Amino acid sequence: MDTHEYINGEITVIWQPQKCIHAAVCVKTLPAVYNPKERPWIKVENATPQELKNQIDLCPSGALSYKFNTDK
């Protein structure tokens, strides 16, 4: 399964493009983070980890997920 990971401090955003239905929920919720016309199209540095988590929880397709980074 193809995935892309974007790290923002304590959170890593995981995108699975094959699941994405382009519902535009991400773009409408956090337009400073998600811009499909740019590459990379996800700029996690433009939001706080909590803002990212809140938005990803709204993803209708499950294409976006996250994991918390912990010190090892």
VOGU-587052 format. One line per field, with one value per residue (C-alpha): residue number from 1; residue in three letters; y, x, z. Coordinates in Angstrom, 1 decimal, always signed. Layout:
VOGU-587052
nr = NUM;... $
rest = ALA;... $
north = Y;... $
east = X;... $
up = Z;... $
***
This chain:
VOGU-587052
nr = 1;2;3;4;5;6;7;8;9;10;11;12;13;14;15;16;17;18;19;20;21;22;23;24;25;26;27;28;29;30;31;32;33;34;35;36;37;38;39;40;41;42;43;44;45;46;47;48;49;50;51;52;53;54;55;56;57;58;59;60;61;62;63;64;65;66;67;68;69;70;71;72 $
rest = MET;ASP;THR;HIS;GLU;TYR;ILE;ASN;GLY;GLU;ILE;THR;VAL;ILE;TRP;GLN;PRO;GLN;LYS;CYS;ILE;HIS;ALA;ALA;VAL;CYS;VAL;LYS;THR;LEU;PRO;ALA;VAL;TYR;ASN;PRO;LYS;GLU;ARG;PRO;TRP;ILE;LYS;VAL;GLU;ASN;ALA;THR;PRO;GLN;GLU;LEU;LYS;ASN;GLN;ILE;ASP;LEU;CYS;PRO;SER;GLY;ALA;LEU;SER;TYR;LYS;PHE;ASN;THR;ASP;LYS $
north = +0.0;+3.4;+5.9;+9.3;+10.6;+14.2;+15.0;+18.0;+17.7;+15.4;+14.1;+12.4;+12.7;+9.6;+9.9;+6.9;+8.3;+5.2;+5.7;+9.4;+10.3;+14.0;+15.0;+18.3;+18.2;+18.6;+21.6;+23.3;+22.7;+23.6;+25.4;+26.5;+22.9;+21.2;+22.6;+20.0;+22.4;+22.4;+19.7;+18.6;+19.2;+18.7;+21.3;+20.1;+23.0;+25.3;+24.0;+22.8;+19.1;+19.5;+21.3;+18.5;+15.8;+17.5;+17.8;+14.2;+12.9;+14.3;+12.5;+10.5;+8.0;+7.2;+8.3;+10.6;+9.2;+10.2;+8.8;+10.5;+10.6;+9.5;+9.8;+6.4 $
east = +0.0;+1.4;+1.6;+3.1;+4.1;+4.4;+5.9;+5.0;+6.7;+4.7;+2.4;+2.9;+0.2;-0.2;-1.8;-3.0;-3.7;-5.5;-8.2;-8.7;-12.1;-11.3;-14.2;-12.4;-13.1;-9.4;-9.0;-12.1;-11.1;-7.4;-6.6;-3.2;-2.2;-3.9;-3.4;-3.9;-2.3;+1.1;+3.7;+4.0;+0.2;+0.3;+2.2;+1.8;+4.0;+1.0;-1.1;-0.6;-0.6;-4.0;-5.5;-4.2;-5.7;-9.1;-9.2;-8.0;-10.7;-13.2;-11.7;-14.6;-12.5;-9.8;-7.2;-5.7;-4.6;-2.0;+0.3;+1.9;+5.7;+7.3;+10.9;+12.7 $
up = +0.0;-1.1;+1.8;+2.3;+5.7;+6.8;+10.2;+12.3;+15.7;+17.8;+15.0;+11.7;+9.1;+6.9;+3.5;+1.5;-2.0;-3.2;-0.6;-1.2;-2.6;-2.9;-0.7;-0.2;+3.6;+4.2;+1.8;+3.2;+6.9;+6.7;+3.4;+4.6;+5.0;+2.0;-1.5;-4.3;-6.8;-5.0;-4.4;-1.7;-1.4;+2.4;+4.4;+8.0;+9.2;+8.6;+11.4;+15.0;+15.8;+17.5;+14.4;+12.2;+14.5;+14.6;+10.8;+10.1;+12.4;+9.9;+6.8;+5.3;+3.3;+5.9;+3.4;+6.1;+9.5;+12.0;+14.6;+17.6;+17.6;+20.8;+21.9;+21.8 $
***
